[in-house]
Amino acid sequence: MMAELNRCETLTRFCEAAAWSVDLQTVYKNIVDSGVDILNCDGAHLHLLTADGGYFVCHASHSDTQFIDKWKGVLPTSVGRLRWMIHSRRPILMDYERPNITDQTPPEALAFGYQSAVS
């Protein structure tokens, strides 16, 4: 019962963070800020899938308590296990110190000092 309550509270917090605003940057900031808080992690990035499904485009980042909305990183969905993630709708766990043979560690992640990630 407690686990379900926590999941509902977490979902509510995330939905509230994603609530519509006239300013999309505010929505993006709220989403990445809440992601860091909910997941208790060092950083979060918001990538939106292009209409053709070929690329993830980074629209916002939260790293070291700093919000970044100018960086527009683009990641092809054909890289590593991303295509599997899209079709299975399951997360990918990445260990940058012992990477999966099909994963490509983003240079930005290493520059930020990240050791792992979840997509």
C-alpha positions in Angstrom: 0.0 0.0 0.0 2.8 2.4 0.9 4.7 1.7 -2.4 1.5 2.5 -4.4 1.0 5.7 -2.4 4.6 6.8 -3.1 4.1 6.0 -6.8 1.0 8.1 -6.9 2.7 11.0 -5.2 5.6 10.8 -7.6 3.4 10.7 -10.6 1.4 13.6 -9.3 4.6 15.6 -8.7 5.8 14.9 -12.2 2.4 15.7 -13.8 2.3 19.0 -11.9 5.8 19.8 -13.1 4.6 19.2 -16.7 1.5 21.3 -16.4 1.0 23.6 -19.3 2.4 27.1 -19.2 2.6 29.8 -21.8 6.3 29.6 -21.6 7.7 26.2 -22.8 11.1 26.8 -21.2 9.3 27.0 -17.8 7.6 23.7 -18.5 10.9 22.1 -19.6 12.7 23.5 -16.5 10.0 22.2 -14.2 10.2 18.7 -15.8 14.0 18.4 -15.5 14.1 19.9 -12.0 11.4 17.5 -10.8 13.2 14.6 -12.5 16.4 15.3 -10.6 14.4 15.7 -7.3 12.2 12.6 -7.8 15.0 10.3 -9.0 17.6 11.8 -6.5 20.2 12.0 -9.2 22.8 14.5 -10.4 21.2 15.5 -13.6 18.3 15.1 -16.0 17.8 15.9 -19.6 14.6 16.3 -21.6 14.7 14.9 -25.1 11.8 15.1 -27.4 11.4 12.6 -30.2 11.1 14.1 -33.7 7.9 13.4 -35.7 9.7 10.9 -37.9 11.0 9.0 -34.9 14.6 9.4 -36.2 16.1 11.7 -33.5 15.9 12.7 -29.9 16.5 16.5 -29.6 17.6 17.7 -26.2 15.5 20.7 -25.1 16.6 21.1 -21.5 19.1 19.9 -19.0 19.6 20.1 -15.2 23.1 19.5 -14.0 24.8 20.6 -10.8 21.7 22.6 -9.9 22.0 24.6 -13.1 19.2 24.7 -15.7 20.4 24.8 -19.3 18.0 25.4 -22.2 20.4 26.6 -24.9 22.1 23.3 -25.6 20.3 21.5 -28.4 22.0 18.1 -28.5 20.7 15.7 -31.1 20.9 11.9 -30.8 19.9 9.5 -33.6 17.5 6.8 -32.4 19.5 4.3 -34.3 22.4 4.6 -31.8 22.9 1.7 -29.3 19.8 0.4 -27.7 17.6 3.5 -28.3 15.5 1.9 -31.0 14.7 -1.1 -28.6 13.7 1.4 -25.9 11.3 3.1 -28.3 9.6 -0.1 -29.3 9.6 -1.8 -26.0 8.7 1.3 -24.0 11.1 0.1 -21.3 14.0 2.1 -19.8 17.7 1.6 -20.6 20.2 1.5 -17.7 23.6 2.6 -18.8 26.8 2.1 -16.8 29.4 4.5 -18.3 32.3 2.7 -16.4 31.3 -0.7 -17.9 29.2 0.2 -21.0 27.1 -2.2 -23.0 28.9 -3.0 -26.2 26.2 -1.3 -28.2 26.0 1.9 -26.2 27.8 5.1 -27.0 28.7 7.2 -24.0 27.9 10.9 -24.7 31.0 13.0 -24.3 28.9 15.6 -22.4 28.0 12.9 -19.8 31.7 12.2 -19.1 32.4 16.0 -19.0 29.8 16.3 -16.3 31.4 13.4 -14.4 28.3 11.1 -14.8 28.9 7.4 -14.1 25.6 6.1 -15.1 22.3 7.1 -16.7 18.7 5.9 -17.3 16.9 6.6 -20.5 
